[in-house]
Amino acid sequence: MTEHAALLAADSGGAYLSAMVVTAPDLEAFLLATPFFGGLPEPGLDLLMSMLVERRFDAGATVVAEGEPGRSLFIVKSGRLAVSKRTNAGSVIPISVLERGDFFGEMTLIEMQNRSATVVAEAPTVLYELTAQNLYACYKADIQAYVIVLQNINRELCRRLRRADDRFARRAAGNDN
């Protein structure tokens, strides 16, 4: 069997369209290149890969809504997502855009609070979901992998905080002029 298997499907006009099946080595390479899974040894990566559930969303679909309970995080395999927050007056403020390799939803796992923002698919999107229950199972089965994942989450949260600090400082500096 080849590393990639081609699937053929007939469309309504009888033409055949091919699609590639993602193999475990492809998924492993993708995950290791993301900030969430970077640096994981193979046993820990294999464990976490076995826990991921693929989720697909059409353009315009709300993946998570601000204020709703949440017990999972998502890694973006493909697509584009818009992150936003509502003001007290009800207007929507864009926060960021997420693309391949980004992850979101980690805050609800760490602080066990409701979702802090709304995330909407701007294009057809494929995500990998990891639940809090599975992350805890990782903790019980492979503490080293668990610690690396938490370090990776913390690094990404620090990067986001720095970007937010920079935006805040630029906005404040603009108000001084």
GIHU-V101174 format. One record per residue. D_CENTER is the distance of its C-alpha to the mean C-alpha in Angstrom with 2 decimals. Layout:
D_CENTER
D_CENTER
This chain:
30.95
29.10
25.68
24.51
26.06
26.68
26.75
29.29
29.38
32.11
31.39
33.94
36.16
36.31
34.42
32.12
28.54
26.80
23.20
21.87
20.60
17.88
19.55
18.53
19.43
17.23
14.15
15.30
15.83
12.43
10.74
13.51
12.92
9.46
10.01
8.62
11.16
13.77
17.26
16.99
20.29
20.49
21.40
18.45
16.04
17.98
17.81
14.05
13.78
16.32
14.32
11.27
11.80
11.02
10.71
12.19
12.81
15.74
16.08
16.88
15.20
13.88
10.66
11.48
14.69
15.92
18.27
17.33
16.96
13.64
13.39
9.91
6.36
3.42
2.43
4.18
7.65
9.74
10.71
10.62
9.67
12.00
11.66
15.15
17.52
20.96
24.05
26.86
28.74
26.10
24.99
21.39
20.24
17.48
15.31
12.96
11.36
7.91
8.42
8.22
6.96
5.09
2.73
4.54
7.25
8.74
11.86
12.94
13.02
15.00
17.33
17.45
17.85
16.87
13.88
14.66
13.59
13.24
10.45
12.23
11.75
14.29
14.65
14.26
10.64
9.44
6.35
6.82
7.49
9.18
11.88
13.92
16.81
15.41
14.42
18.01
19.33
17.91
19.80
22.90
22.79
21.73
21.96
21.53
18.09
17.15
18.59
16.84
13.36
14.64
16.09
12.94
11.25
14.61
14.87
11.77
13.12
16.46
15.44
14.15
17.39
19.48
18.26
19.00
22.31
23.19
22.64
24.65
27.36
27.67
27.98
30.53
32.42
32.64
34.18
36.77
38.24
